[in-house]
Amino acid sequence: MDEVQQAIKQQVEAHPVILFMKGTPQFPQCGFSMRASQALAGCEVEYAYVNVLEDERIRQGIKEFGNWPTIPQLYVGGELVGGCDIILQMYESGELQTLCKSAMENAQNA
């Protein structure tokens, strides 16, 4: 595993909820990243994020890491949840809130 993939793996394992996005939650740089970060904010859990625009190697590497072609990408409990469409569908159904809160509780109890 190369150093970029290793760095991504460490980030995913270190944070119960992490969003790889374009920009930041305060200043998203694309509409998909904006909607994904808004859905996470609606879950009322703390989450980490990585601005893939700051490092082209991460921007490309995250696509390979999860075998997912688009950004944003959400990882919860070390597992890829998906991109913007899946995040929004799960948020609307209430599933995202449950998943994120469960991952946070598991991390606190570990």
MOPAC internal coordinates of N, CA, C and O (Angstrom, degrees):
PM7 1SCF
backbone

  N    0.0000 0     0.00 0     0.00 0    0    0    0
  C    1.4639 1     0.00 0     0.00 0    1    0    0
  C    1.5316 1   108.15 1     0.00 0    2    1    0
  O    1.2310 1   120.41 1   -51.86 1    3    2    1
  N    1.3320 1   116.82 1   128.14 1    3    2    1
  C    1.4626 1   118.60 1  -177.89 1    5    3    2
  C    1.5262 1   111.26 1   -76.65 1    6    5    3
  O    1.2310 1   121.12 1    -6.22 1    7    6    5
  N    1.3122 1   115.46 1   173.78 1    7    6    5
  C    1.4736 1   119.44 1  -172.16 1    9    7    6
  C    1.5279 1   112.99 1   -66.66 1   10    9    7
  O    1.2310 1   119.69 1   147.78 1   11   10    9
  N    1.3331 1   118.20 1   -32.22 1   11   10    9
  C    1.4664 1   120.34 1   178.33 1   13   11   10
  C    1.5250 1   109.84 1   -67.28 1   14   13   11
  O    1.2310 1   120.42 1   133.27 1   15   14   13
  N    1.3259 1   116.79 1   -46.73 1   15   14   13
  C    1.4662 1   120.75 1   179.34 1   17   15   14
  C    1.5314 1   110.04 1   -62.73 1   18   17   15
  O    1.2310 1   120.29 1   141.19 1   19   18   17
  N    1.3114 1   117.06 1   -38.81 1   19   18   17
  C    1.4679 1   121.55 1   178.38 1   21   19   18
  C    1.5321 1   110.64 1   -64.20 1   22   21   19
  O    1.2310 1   120.64 1   137.61 1   23   22   21
  N    1.3342 1   116.39 1   -42.39 1   23   22   21
  C    1.4703 1   120.70 1   179.29 1   25   23   22
  C    1.5276 1   110.55 1   -63.73 1   26   25   23
  O    1.2310 1   120.34 1   137.94 1   27   26   25
  N    1.3189 1   116.95 1   -42.06 1   27   26   25
  C    1.4725 1   120.53 1   178.09 1   29   27   26
  C    1.5247 1   110.02 1   -63.56 1   30   29   27
  O    1.2310 1   120.67 1   134.23 1   31   30   29
  N    1.3208 1   116.33 1   -45.77 1   31   30   29
  C    1.4686 1   121.29 1   179.72 1   33   31   30
  C    1.5272 1   110.80 1   -57.75 1   34   33   31
  O    1.2310 1   120.14 1   137.12 1   35   34   33
  N    1.3383 1   117.35 1   -42.88 1   35   34   33
  C    1.4674 1   121.14 1   179.32 1   37   35   34
  C    1.5222 1   110.87 1   -63.45 1   38   37   35
  O    1.2310 1   120.06 1   138.84 1   39   38   37
  N    1.3306 1   117.48 1   -41.16 1   39   38   37
  C    1.4711 1   120.60 1   178.83 1   41   39   38
  C    1.5384 1   110.47 1   -63.29 1   42   41   39
  O    1.2310 1   120.97 1   133.87 1   43   42   41
  N    1.3357 1   115.75 1   -46.13 1   43   42   41
  C    1.4711 1   120.66 1  -177.89 1   45   43   42
  C    1.5306 1   110.20 1   -62.63 1   46   45   43
  O    1.2310 1   120.53 1   139.46 1   47   46   45
  N    1.3288 1   116.59 1   -40.54 1   47   46   45
  C    1.4662 1   120.01 1  -179.14 1   49   47   46
  C    1.5216 1   112.49 1   -75.26 1   50   49   47
  O    1.2310 1   119.83 1   153.42 1   51   50   49
  N    1.3251 1   117.93 1   -26.58 1   51   50   49
  C    1.4690 1   121.57 1  -176.42 1   53   51   50
  C    1.5303 1   113.10 1   -80.46 1   54   53   51
  O    1.2310 1   119.96 1   159.30 1   55   54   53
  N    1.3285 1   117.68 1   -20.70 1   55   54   53
  C    1.4713 1   120.81 1  -174.70 1   57   55   54
  C    1.5216 1   110.31 1  -123.92 1   58   57   55
  O    1.2310 1   120.14 1   -54.96 1   59   58   57
  N    1.3373 1   117.35 1   125.04 1   59   58   57
  C    1.4645 1   120.01 1   179.89 1   61   59   58
  C    1.5336 1   112.48 1   -59.85 1   62   61   59
  O    1.2310 1   120.56 1   145.60 1   63   62   61
  N    1.3344 1   116.54 1   -34.40 1   63   62   61
  C    1.4666 1   121.52 1   179.10 1   65   63   62
  C    1.5250 1   106.84 1  -134.22 1   66   65   63
  O    1.2310 1   120.52 1   -61.18 1   67   66   65
  N    1.3311 1   116.61 1   118.82 1   67   66   65
  C    1.4651 1   120.30 1  -179.53 1   69   67   66
  C    1.5201 1   109.85 1  -140.60 1   70   69   67
  O    1.2310 1   121.48 1   -45.16 1   71   70   69
  N    1.3208 1   114.78 1   134.84 1   71   70   69
  C    1.4566 1   122.47 1  -178.86 1   73   71   70
  C    1.5226 1   108.93 1  -114.57 1   74   73   71
  O    1.2310 1   120.79 1   -58.30 1   75   74   73
  N    1.3178 1   116.09 1   121.70 1   75   74   73
  C    1.4582 1   121.44 1   171.78 1   77   75   74
  C    1.5205 1   105.64 1   -91.34 1   78   77   75
  O    1.2310 1   120.56 1   -62.09 1   79   78   77
  N    1.3304 1   116.54 1   117.91 1   79   78   77
  C    1.4591 1   121.01 1  -169.97 1   81   79   78
  C    1.5224 1   111.35 1  -141.93 1   82   81   79
  O    1.2310 1   121.11 1   -11.41 1   83   82   81
  N    1.3194 1   115.48 1   168.59 1   83   82   81
  C    1.4615 1   121.62 1   173.09 1   85   83   82
  C    1.5199 1   106.97 1   -94.35 1   86   85   83
  O    1.2310 1   121.16 1   -67.12 1   87   86   85
  N    1.3385 1   115.39 1   112.88 1   87   86   85
  C    1.4581 1   120.87 1  -177.18 1   89   87   86
  C    1.5138 1   110.49 1    94.95 1   90   89   87
  O    1.2310 1   121.30 1    23.93 1   91   90   89
  N    1.3242 1   115.12 1  -156.07 1   91   90   89
  C    1.4614 1   122.30 1  -179.84 1   93   91   90
  C    1.5244 1   108.55 1  -125.06 1   94   93   91
  O    1.2310 1   119.63 1   -15.56 1   95   94   93
  N    1.3287 1   118.32 1   164.44 1   95   94   93
  C    1.4678 1   118.67 1   177.20 1   97   95   94
  C    1.5378 1   112.47 1   -57.28 1   98   97   95
  O    1.2310 1   120.58 1   146.20 1   99   98   97
  N    1.3395 1   116.50 1   -33.80 1   99   98   97
  C    1.4604 1   120.33 1   179.69 1  101   99   98
  C    1.5320 1   111.99 1   -76.16 1  102  101   99
  O    1.2310 1   120.59 1   147.36 1  103  102  101
  N    1.3398 1   116.47 1   -32.64 1  103  102  101
  C    1.4600 1   121.96 1  -178.49 1  105  103  102
  C    1.5313 1   110.78 1  -136.69 1  106  105  103
  O    1.2310 1   120.38 1  -110.27 1  107  106  105
  N    1.3386 1   116.89 1    69.73 1  107  106  105
  C    1.4669 1   119.32 1   179.42 1  109  107  106
  C    1.5245 1   110.07 1   -64.59 1  110  109  107
  O    1.2310 1   121.22 1   -33.38 1  111  110  109
  N    1.3275 1   115.28 1   146.62 1  111  110  109
  C    1.4581 1   120.80 1  -176.83 1  113  111  110
  C    1.5196 1   113.25 1  -104.76 1  114  113  111
  O    1.2310 1   120.16 1  -173.79 1  115  114  113
  N    1.3301 1   117.30 1     6.21 1  115  114  113
  C    1.4733 1   120.26 1   171.49 1  117  115  114
  C    1.5303 1   108.02 1  -153.74 1  118  117  115
  O    1.2310 1   121.18 1   -22.73 1  119  118  117
  N    1.3094 1   115.34 1   157.27 1  119  118  117
  C    1.4632 1   120.33 1  -177.23 1  121  119  118
  C    1.5202 1   113.53 1   -63.22 1  122  121  119
  O    1.2310 1   120.55 1   144.07 1  123  122  121
  N    1.3354 1   116.56 1   -35.93 1  123  122  121
  C    1.4623 1   119.72 1  -179.74 1  125  123  122
  C    1.5287 1   110.55 1   -65.75 1  126  125  123
  O    1.2310 1   120.88 1   136.17 1  127  126  125
  N    1.3322 1   115.93 1   -43.83 1  127  126  125
  C    1.4683 1   119.84 1   178.14 1  129  127  126
  C    1.5229 1   110.68 1   -64.90 1  130  129  127
  O    1.2310 1   120.56 1   142.92 1  131  130  129
  N    1.3294 1   116.54 1   -37.08 1  131  130  129
  C    1.4657 1   120.11 1   178.23 1  133  131  130
  C    1.5274 1   110.52 1   -62.10 1  134  133  131
  O    1.2310 1   120.31 1   132.07 1  135  134  133
  N    1.3273 1   117.01 1   -47.93 1  135  134  133
  C    1.4686 1   120.06 1  -178.28 1  137  135  134
  C    1.5257 1   111.75 1   -65.82 1  138  137  135
  O    1.2310 1   120.59 1   141.16 1  139  138  137
  N    1.3287 1   116.48 1   -38.84 1  139  138  137
  C    1.4658 1   119.61 1   178.98 1  141  139  138
  C    1.5227 1   110.74 1   -64.42 1  142  141  139
  O    1.2310 1   120.10 1   136.17 1  143  142  141
  N    1.3298 1   117.42 1   -43.83 1  143  142  141
  C    1.4635 1   119.90 1  -179.06 1  145  143  142
  C    1.5314 1   110.83 1   -69.27 1  146  145  143
  O    1.2310 1   119.87 1   146.75 1  147  146  145
  N    1.3286 1   117.85 1   -33.25 1  147  146  145
  C    1.4654 1   120.18 1   176.21 1  149  147  146
  C    1.5272 1   110.89 1   -65.95 1  150  149  147
  O    1.2310 1   120.19 1   140.30 1  151  150  149
  N    1.3202 1   117.25 1   -39.70 1  151  150  149
  C    1.4755 1   120.49 1   177.99 1  153  151  150
  C    1.5249 1   109.80 1   -63.02 1  154  153  151
  O    1.2310 1   120.29 1   137.31 1  155  154  153
  N    1.3284 1   117.05 1   -42.69 1  155  154  153
  C    1.4654 1   120.04 1   178.80 1  157  155  154
  C    1.5264 1   110.65 1   -65.13 1  158  157  155
  O    1.2310 1   120.11 1   139.97 1  159  158  157
  N    1.3152 1   117.39 1   -40.03 1  159  158  157
  C    1.4663 1   120.12 1   177.42 1  161  159  158
  C    1.5273 1   109.98 1   -60.45 1  162  161  159
  O    1.2310 1   120.55 1   143.72 1  163  162  161
  N    1.3280 1   116.56 1   -36.28 1  163  162  161
  C    1.4537 1   120.93 1   178.44 1  165  163  162
  C    1.5154 1   113.44 1   -68.46 1  166  165  163
  O    1.2310 1   120.45 1   161.82 1  167  166  165
  N    1.3354 1   116.74 1   -18.18 1  167  166  165
  C    1.4735 1   120.67 1   178.19 1  169  167  166
  C    1.5276 1   111.44 1   -78.90 1  170  169  167
  O    1.2310 1   120.64 1   167.41 1  171  170  169
  N    1.3223 1   116.38 1   -12.59 1  171  170  169
  C    1.4644 1   122.64 1   178.42 1  173  171  170
  C    1.5224 1   112.50 1    56.27 1  174  173  171
  O    1.2310 1   120.94 1  -135.63 1  175  174  173
  N    1.3333 1   115.82 1    44.37 1  175  174  173
  C    1.4624 1   121.86 1   171.99 1  177  175  174
  C    1.5221 1   107.62 1  -127.49 1  178  177  175
  O    1.2310 1   121.21 1   -28.22 1  179  178  177
  N    1.3215 1   115.28 1   151.78 1  179  178  177
  C    1.4556 1   118.66 1   174.64 1  181  179  178
  C    1.5162 1   108.01 1   -74.16 1  182  181  179
  O    1.2310 1   121.07 1   -39.68 1  183  182  181
  N    1.3081 1   115.57 1   140.32 1  183  182  181
  C    1.4633 1   119.10 1   176.89 1  185  183  182
  C    1.5195 1   109.31 1  -142.00 1  186  185  183
  O    1.2310 1   121.78 1   -28.48 1  187  186  185
  N    1.3056 1   114.20 1   151.52 1  187  186  185
  C    1.4573 1   120.87 1   176.04 1  189  187  186
  C    1.5257 1   107.97 1   -91.89 1  190  189  187
  O    1.2310 1   121.09 1   -18.76 1  191  190  189
  N    1.3095 1   115.51 1   161.24 1  191  190  189
  C    1.4568 1   119.33 1   175.58 1  193  191  190
  C    1.5183 1   108.99 1  -145.25 1  194  193  191
  O    1.2310 1   121.48 1   -23.51 1  195  194  193
  N    1.3134 1   114.77 1   156.49 1  195  194  193
  C    1.4603 1   122.50 1   174.47 1  197  195  194
  C    1.5184 1   106.86 1  -126.64 1  198  197  195
  O    1.2310 1   120.87 1   -55.86 1  199  198  197
  N    1.3263 1   115.94 1   124.14 1  199  198  197
  C    1.4592 1   121.90 1   175.83 1  201  199  198
  C    1.5304 1   107.49 1   -83.09 1  202  201  199
  O    1.2310 1   120.38 1   -77.20 1  203  202  201
  N    1.3286 1   116.87 1   102.80 1  203  202  201
  C    1.4611 1   120.30 1  -175.62 1  205  203  202
  C    1.5211 1   112.48 1   -69.12 1  206  205  203
  O    1.2310 1   119.96 1   165.58 1  207  206  205
  N    1.3274 1   117.69 1   -14.42 1  207  206  205
  C    1.4656 1   120.42 1   179.03 1  209  207  206
  C    1.5277 1   111.87 1   -73.02 1  210  209  207
  O    1.2310 1   120.49 1   164.79 1  211  210  209
  N    1.3241 1   116.66 1   -15.21 1  211  210  209
  C    1.4688 1   120.31 1  -179.86 1  213  211  210
  C    1.5204 1   112.49 1   -79.55 1  214  213  211
  O    1.2310 1   119.75 1   162.88 1  215  214  213
  N    1.3316 1   118.09 1   -17.12 1  215  214  213
  C    1.4659 1   121.05 1  -176.84 1  217  215  214
  C    1.5201 1   109.29 1  -150.00 1  218  217  215
  O    1.2310 1   120.81 1   -71.04 1  219  218  217
  N    1.3271 1   116.07 1   108.96 1  219  218  217
  C    1.4672 1   121.23 1  -177.91 1  221  219  218
  C    1.5303 1   111.61 1   -59.54 1  222  221  219
  O    1.2310 1   120.20 1   147.76 1  223  222  221
  N    1.3402 1   117.21 1   -32.24 1  223  222  221
  C    1.4685 1   120.10 1   179.36 1  225  223  222
  C    1.5220 1   110.67 1   -65.34 1  226  225  223
  O    1.2310 1   120.15 1   139.99 1  227  226  225
  N    1.3373 1   117.32 1   -40.01 1  227  226  225
  C    1.4723 1   121.16 1   176.69 1  229  227  226
  C    1.5277 1   109.55 1   -68.41 1  230  229  227
  O    1.2310 1   120.76 1   138.90 1  231  230  229
  N    1.3299 1   116.14 1   -41.10 1  231  230  229
  C    1.4683 1   120.58 1  -178.83 1  233  231  230
  C    1.5317 1   110.68 1   -57.81 1  234  233  231
  O    1.2310 1   120.02 1   137.47 1  235  234  233
  N    1.3152 1   117.56 1   -42.53 1  235  234  233
  C    1.4623 1   121.03 1   178.26 1  237  235  234
  C    1.5350 1   111.24 1   -80.38 1  238  237  235
  O    1.2310 1   121.18 1   141.04 1  239  238  237
  N    1.3300 1   115.36 1   -38.96 1  239  238  237
  C    1.4589 1   120.45 1  -175.60 1  241  239  238
  C    1.5139 1   114.01 1   -64.52 1  242  241  239
  O    1.2310 1   120.10 1   146.07 1  243  242  241
  N    1.3307 1   117.42 1   -33.93 1  243  242  241
  C    1.4673 1   119.69 1  -178.71 1  245  243  242
  C    1.5301 1   110.17 1   -67.76 1  246  245  243
  O    1.2310 1   120.41 1   148.66 1  247  246  245
  N    1.3194 1   116.83 1   -31.34 1  247  246  245
  C    1.4688 1   120.33 1   178.11 1  249  247  246
  C    1.5302 1   110.16 1   -65.24 1  250  249  247
  O    1.2310 1   120.74 1   141.71 1  251  250  249
  N    1.3202 1   116.20 1   -38.29 1  251  250  249
  C    1.4615 1   121.03 1   178.58 1  253  251  250
  C    1.5297 1   110.95 1   -75.57 1  254  253  251
  O    1.2310 1   120.74 1   141.00 1  255  254  253
  N    1.3354 1   116.18 1   -39.00 1  255  254  253
  C    1.4655 1   121.17 1  -175.82 1  257  255  254
  C    1.5246 1   111.43 1   -56.61 1  258  257  255
  O    1.2310 1   120.52 1   129.97 1  259  258  257
  N    1.3139 1   116.61 1   -50.03 1  259  258  257
  C    1.4575 1   120.60 1  -177.43 1  261  259  258
  C    1.5158 1   113.75 1   -97.58 1  262  261  259
  O    1.2310 1   120.90 1  -177.92 1  263  262  261
  N    1.3431 1   115.88 1     2.08 1  263  262  261
  C    1.4581 1   120.98 1  -175.58 1  265  263  262
  C    1.5260 1   109.71 1    52.58 1  266  265  263
  O    1.2310 1   121.51 1  -134.70 1  267  266  265
  N    1.3347 1   114.71 1    45.30 1  267  266  265
  C    1.4658 1   122.47 1  -178.15 1  269  267  266
  C    1.5230 1   106.61 1  -130.16 1  270  269  267
  O    1.2310 1   119.18 1   -55.19 1  271  270  269
  N    1.3390 1   119.18 1   124.81 1  271  270  269
  C    1.4640 1   120.90 1  -168.00 1  273  271  270
  C    1.5191 1   116.65 1   -79.70 1  274  273  271
  O    1.2310 1   119.78 1   166.97 1  275  274  273
  N    1.3310 1   118.02 1   -13.03 1  275  274  273
  C    1.4600 1   119.21 1  -172.59 1  277  275  274
  C    1.5236 1   112.32 1  -120.33 1  278  277  275
  O    1.2310 1   121.80 1   -15.89 1  279  278  277
  N    1.3149 1   114.16 1   164.11 1  279  278  277
  C    1.4598 1   123.05 1   175.68 1  281  279  278
  C    1.5185 1   105.18 1  -123.77 1  282  281  279
  O    1.2310 1   119.02 1   -43.51 1  283  282  281
  N    1.3228 1   119.48 1   136.49 1  283  282  281
  C    1.4593 1   129.14 1    15.99 1  285  283  282
  C    1.5344 1   113.28 1   -80.60 1  286  285  283
  O    1.2310 1   122.45 1   -16.97 1  287  286  285
  N    1.3280 1   112.91 1   163.03 1  287  286  285
  C    1.4624 1   121.95 1   173.25 1  289  287  286
  C    1.5238 1   108.15 1  -134.36 1  290  289  287
  O    1.2310 1   121.10 1   -47.78 1  291  290  289
  N    1.3192 1   115.50 1   132.22 1  291  290  289
  C    1.4591 1   121.52 1  -179.99 1  293  291  290
  C    1.5201 1   109.67 1  -110.17 1  294  293  291
  O    1.2310 1   121.59 1   -48.77 1  295  294  293
  N    1.3380 1   114.56 1   131.23 1  295  294  293
  C    1.4618 1   121.79 1   174.20 1  297  295  294
  C    1.5213 1   107.82 1  -117.07 1  298  297  295
  O    1.2310 1   120.71 1   -49.28 1  299  298  297
  N    1.3238 1   116.26 1   130.72 1  299  298  297
  C    1.4602 1   122.06 1   177.89 1  301  299  298
  C    1.5262 1   107.24 1  -129.42 1  302  301  299
  O    1.2310 1   120.79 1   -54.04 1  303  302  301
  N    1.3242 1   116.10 1   125.96 1  303  302  301
  C    1.4594 1   120.01 1  -179.42 1  305  303  302
  C    1.5184 1   112.31 1    61.49 1  306  305  303
  O    1.2310 1   120.47 1  -148.85 1  307  306  305
  N    1.3207 1   116.70 1    31.15 1  307  306  305
  C    1.4566 1   121.44 1   178.45 1  309  307  306
  C    1.5153 1   114.92 1    82.19 1  310  309  307
  O    1.2310 1   120.04 1  -179.61 1  311  310  309
  N    1.3268 1   117.53 1     0.39 1  311  310  309
  C    1.4735 1   121.55 1  -177.20 1  313  311  310
  C    1.5217 1   110.78 1  -114.22 1  314  313  311
  O    1.2310 1   120.82 1   -37.96 1  315  314  313
  N    1.3274 1   116.05 1   142.04 1  315  314  313
  C    1.4592 1   120.94 1   175.63 1  317  315  314
  C    1.5269 1   109.57 1   -68.38 1  318  317  315
  O    1.2310 1   121.08 1   -55.69 1  319  318  317
  N    1.3292 1   115.53 1   124.31 1  319  318  317
  C    1.4625 1   121.05 1   174.36 1  321  319  318
  C    1.5221 1   108.64 1   -86.98 1  322  321  319
  O    1.2310 1   120.69 1   132.33 1  323  322  321
  N    1.3341 1   116.29 1   -47.67 1  323  322  321
  C    1.4556 1   120.42 1   179.03 1  325  323  322
  C    1.5079 1   111.55 1   146.31 1  326  325  323
  O    1.2310 1   121.43 1    17.45 1  327  326  325
  N    1.3265 1   114.87 1  -162.55 1  327  326  325
  C    1.4530 1   122.01 1  -178.75 1  329  327  326
  C    1.5113 1   112.18 1   -99.37 1  330  329  327
  O    1.2310 1   121.28 1    17.28 1  331  330  329
  N    1.3123 1   115.15 1  -162.72 1  331  330  329
  C    1.4639 1   122.36 1  -171.96 1  333  331  330
  C    1.5314 1   112.79 1   -56.68 1  334  333  331
  O    1.2310 1   119.92 1   131.12 1  335  334  333
  N    1.3264 1   117.75 1   -48.88 1  335  334  333
  C    1.4757 1   119.95 1  -176.57 1  337  335  334
  C    1.5205 1   111.79 1   -60.04 1  338  337  335
  O    1.2310 1   120.71 1   135.32 1  339  338  337
  N    1.3342 1   116.25 1   -44.68 1  339  338  337
  C    1.4665 1   120.65 1  -179.80 1  341  339  338
  C    1.5263 1   110.19 1   -66.94 1  342  341  339
  O    1.2310 1   120.26 1   137.86 1  343  342  341
  N    1.3261 1   117.11 1   -42.14 1  343  342  341
  C    1.4687 1   121.53 1   178.79 1  345  343  342
  C    1.5261 1   109.41 1   -57.76 1  346  345  343
  O    1.2310 1   120.33 1   132.62 1  347  346  345
  N    1.3307 1   116.97 1   -47.38 1  347  346  345
  C    1.4679 1   120.35 1  -177.95 1  349  347  346
  C    1.5265 1   112.02 1   -66.96 1  350  349  347
  O    1.2310 1   120.21 1   139.29 1  351  350  349
  N    1.3347 1   117.20 1   -40.71 1  351  350  349
  C    1.4735 1   119.86 1   177.82 1  353  351  350
  C    1.5286 1   110.20 1   -61.71 1  354  353  351
  O    1.2310 1   120.73 1   135.48 1  355  354  353
  N    1.3276 1   116.22 1   -44.52 1  355  354  353
  C    1.4647 1   119.85 1  -179.25 1  357  355  354
  C    1.5200 1   111.08 1   -66.73 1  358  357  355
  O    1.2310 1   120.27 1   143.38 1  359  358  357
  N    1.3353 1   117.09 1   -36.62 1  359  358  357
  C    1.4629 1   120.45 1   178.51 1  361  359  358
  C    1.5285 1   109.94 1   -64.31 1  362  361  359
  O    1.2310 1   120.62 1   133.27 1  363  362  361
  N    1.3238 1   116.42 1   -46.73 1  363  362  361
  C    1.4682 1   120.66 1  -177.93 1  365  363  362
  C    1.5237 1   112.13 1   -62.95 1  366  365  363
  O    1.2310 1   120.18 1   148.71 1  367  366  365
  N    1.3372 1   117.26 1   -31.29 1  367  366  365
  C    1.4619 1   120.24 1  -179.63 1  369  367  366
  C    1.5312 1   112.43 1   -85.64 1  370  369  367
  O    1.2310 1   120.27 1   168.93 1  371  370  369
  N    1.3420 1   117.09 1   -11.07 1  371  370  369
  C    1.4628 1   121.27 1  -177.32 1  373  371  370
  C    1.5195 1   112.91 1    90.34 1  374  373  371
  O    1.2310 1   120.38 1   173.32 1  375  374  373
  N    1.3220 1   116.89 1    -6.68 1  375  374  373
  C    1.4679 1   121.29 1  -177.31 1  377  375  374
  C    1.5335 1   111.73 1   -67.64 1  378  377  375
  O    1.2310 1   120.30 1   143.49 1  379  378  377
  N    1.3288 1   117.04 1   -36.51 1  379  378  377
  C    1.4677 1   120.29 1  -178.03 1  381  379  378
  C    1.5325 1   111.04 1   -64.86 1  382  381  379
  O    1.2310 1   120.47 1   137.18 1  383  382  381
  N    1.3273 1   116.71 1   -42.82 1  383  382  381
  C    1.4552 1   120.48 1   179.31 1  385  383  382
  C    1.5261 1   110.58 1   -59.67 1  386  385  383
  O    1.2310 1   120.47 1   134.40 1  387  386  385
  N    1.3188 1   116.70 1   -45.60 1  387  386  385
  C    1.4643 1   121.79 1  -179.80 1  389  387  386
  C    1.5181 1   110.71 1   -62.95 1  390  389  387
  O    1.2310 1   120.53 1   133.86 1  391  390  389
  N    1.3246 1   116.59 1   -46.14 1  391  390  389
  C    1.4590 1   121.73 1  -178.81 1  393  391  390
  C    1.5231 1   111.29 1   -61.72 1  394  393  391
  O    1.2310 1   120.35 1   133.42 1  395  394  393
  N    1.3259 1   116.94 1   -46.58 1  395  394  393
  C    1.4704 1   120.99 1  -178.00 1  397  395  394
  C    1.5264 1   111.25 1   -66.32 1  398  397  395
  O    1.2310 1   120.25 1   135.90 1  399  398  397
  N    1.3114 1   117.12 1   -44.10 1  399  398  397
  C    1.4702 1   119.99 1  -179.64 1  401  399  398
  C    1.5198 1   110.74 1   -64.56 1  402  401  399
  O    1.2310 1   120.12 1   141.31 1  403  402  401
  N    1.3227 1   117.37 1   -38.69 1  403  402  401
  C    1.4549 1   121.42 1   177.88 1  405  403  402
  C    1.5263 1   110.77 1   -64.04 1  406  405  403
  O    1.2310 1   120.30 1   137.15 1  407  406  405
  N    1.3238 1   117.02 1   -42.85 1  407  406  405
  C    1.4689 1   120.72 1   179.44 1  409  407  406
  C    1.5234 1   110.94 1   -64.17 1  410  409  407
  O    1.2310 1   120.41 1   141.30 1  411  410  409
  N    1.3272 1   116.82 1   -38.70 1  411  410  409
  C    1.4679 1   120.52 1   178.67 1  413  411  410
  C    1.5264 1   110.69 1   -65.93 1  414  413  411
  O    1.2310 1   120.35 1   136.98 1  415  414  413
  N    1.3369 1   116.93 1   -43.02 1  415  414  413
  C    1.4664 1   120.76 1   178.82 1  417  415  414
  C    1.5164 1   111.35 1   -64.03 1  418  417  415
  O    1.2310 1   120.21 1   138.08 1  419  418  417
  N    1.3351 1   117.21 1   -41.92 1  419  418  417
  C    1.4526 1   121.39 1   178.38 1  421  419  418
  C    1.5298 1   111.16 1   -62.16 1  422  421  419
  O    1.2310 1   120.59 1   140.90 1  423  422  421
  N    1.3212 1   116.48 1   -39.10 1  423  422  421
  C    1.4685 1   120.82 1  -179.90 1  425  423  422
  C    1.5365 1   110.52 1   -67.54 1  426  425  423
  O    1.2310 1   120.79 1   140.87 1  427  426  425
  N    1.3152 1   116.10 1   -39.13 1  427  426  425
  C    1.4801 1   120.06 1  -179.92 1  429  427  426
  C    1.5245 1   111.44 1   -68.99 1  430  429  427
  O    1.2310 1   120.54 1   147.81 1  431  430  429
  N    1.3279 1   116.57 1   -32.19 1  431  430  429
  C    1.4652 1   120.68 1  -178.43 1  433  431  430
  C    1.5222 1   113.76 1   -87.63 1  434  433  431
  O    1.2310 1   120.73 1   173.79 1  435  434  433
  N    1.3203 1   116.22 1    -6.21 1  435  434  433
  C    1.4772 1   120.17 1  -178.02 1  437  435  434
  C    1.5214 1   111.76 1   -75.92 1  438  437  435
  O    1.2310 1   120.10 1   180.00 1  439  438  437

